[in-house]
Amino acid sequence: QVQLVESGGGLVQTGDSLRLACVASGRARDTYAMGWFRQTPGKEREFVAAITWSGRGTYYADSVKGRFTISRDNAKATMYLQMDSLKPEDTAVYYCAQRDYHRGSDYDDGETYAFWGQGTQVTVSS
């Protein structure tokens, strides 16, 4: 079992930056791909970004490409999401997730992730 804990959310203004962190603990915590998803009330969960276990492969939703950067430090069992040039439409609860098997595709599909954190709120005011 893997436990994931997000941190770093908060209330910011348009154009500001935030860095989210997701710390993993438990078995196989740094062996598989991880991702960030977000959700707002009444909407479907949305893919934000994903990173392979080695960190060499990164994937982004079009809506955040060029503004957000995903990274991971396996020595610290931590994944990050650097969010720059934030917009009000980025407001959501952000969740980190981790797979429990190797799969080189469908990184944007939340159904392929086995473990999820509790989420951290990001609010961007206009």
C-alpha positions in Angstrom: 0.0 0.0 0.0 1.2 3.5 -0.7 0.1 6.6 1.1 0.1 10.0 -0.6 0.0 13.4 1.1 -0.3 16.7 -0.8 0.7 20.1 0.4 1.3 23.6 -0.8 -2.1 24.7 -1.9 -3.5 28.1 -1.0 -5.1 31.3 -2.1 -3.2 33.4 -4.6 -3.9 36.1 -7.2 -3.9 35.8 -11.0 -0.3 35.6 -12.3 1.1 34.3 -9.0 2.9 31.0 -8.5 2.5 28.0 -6.2 4.4 24.8 -5.8 2.5 21.7 -4.7 4.3 18.7 -3.2 3.2 15.1 -2.8 5.0 12.9 -0.4 4.7 9.1 -0.8 5.2 6.5 1.9 4.8 2.8 2.0 5.7 0.1 -0.4 6.9 0.7 -4.0 6.6 4.5 -3.4 9.0 5.6 -6.1 8.8 2.8 -8.6 5.9 3.9 -10.8 4.5 6.8 -12.7 2.7 9.5 -10.8 0.4 12.3 -11.8 -1.6 15.3 -10.8 -5.3 15.7 -11.3 -7.7 18.4 -10.3 -11.4 18.7 -9.7 -13.9 21.5 -9.1 -17.4 21.0 -7.7 -19.8 19.6 -10.3 -17.1 18.8 -12.8 -15.3 15.7 -13.9 -11.8 15.0 -12.5 -9.3 16.6 -14.9 -5.8 15.4 -15.8 -3.1 18.0 -15.2 0.3 16.4 -15.5 2.1 13.1 -15.2 5.7 11.9 -14.8 7.3 8.5 -15.4 9.1 6.7 -12.6 12.5 7.8 -13.8 11.4 11.4 -14.2 12.6 11.5 -17.8 9.1 11.5 -19.3 6.6 14.2 -18.5 3.1 14.8 -19.9 0.8 17.8 -19.6 -2.8 18.9 -20.3 -3.0 21.5 -23.0 -4.5 23.9 -20.5 -1.4 24.0 -18.3 1.4 23.4 -20.9 4.0 26.0 -20.6 2.8 27.2 -17.2 3.1 24.1 -15.0 6.1 21.9 -14.5 6.0 18.4 -12.9 9.1 16.9 -11.3 10.0 14.2 -8.8 12.8 13.5 -6.3 12.8 9.7 -5.7 15.4 10.0 -3.0 12.8 12.1 -1.1 9.8 10.1 -2.3 8.3 13.4 -3.4 6.6 14.7 -6.5 6.2 18.4 -7.2 4.0 20.6 -9.4 5.4 24.1 -10.0 2.5 26.3 -11.1 3.3 29.6 -12.7 1.1 32.3 -14.3 -1.9 31.0 -12.4 -5.4 31.8 -13.7 -8.8 31.8 -12.0 -9.7 28.7 -14.1 -6.9 26.8 -12.3 -8.9 26.9 -9.1 -9.6 23.4 -8.0 -8.7 20.7 -5.5 -5.5 19.1 -6.7 -4.8 15.4 -6.2 -1.7 13.4 -6.6 -1.9 9.8 -7.7 0.5 6.9 -8.3 0.2 3.8 -10.4 1.0 0.3 -9.1 2.2 -1.1 -12.4 4.3 -0.1 -15.4 2.3 1.1 -18.4 3.8 3.4 -21.0 0.6 5.1 -22.1 -2.7 6.7 -21.0 -1.1 8.9 -18.4 -4.1 11.2 -18.5 -6.5 8.4 -17.5 -7.2 8.5 -13.8 -8.5 4.9 -13.9 -4.9 3.7 -14.4 -3.8 5.1 -11.0 -4.2 2.9 -7.9 -3.3 5.3 -5.1 -4.6 8.8 -4.4 -4.0 11.6 -1.9 -6.6 13.5 0.0 -6.2 16.7 -2.1 -5.1 20.3 -1.6 -7.1 23.3 -2.4 -5.8 25.9 -4.9 -7.8 29.1 -5.3 -6.8 31.8 -7.7 -8.5 35.1 -7.4 -9.0 37.5 -10.3 
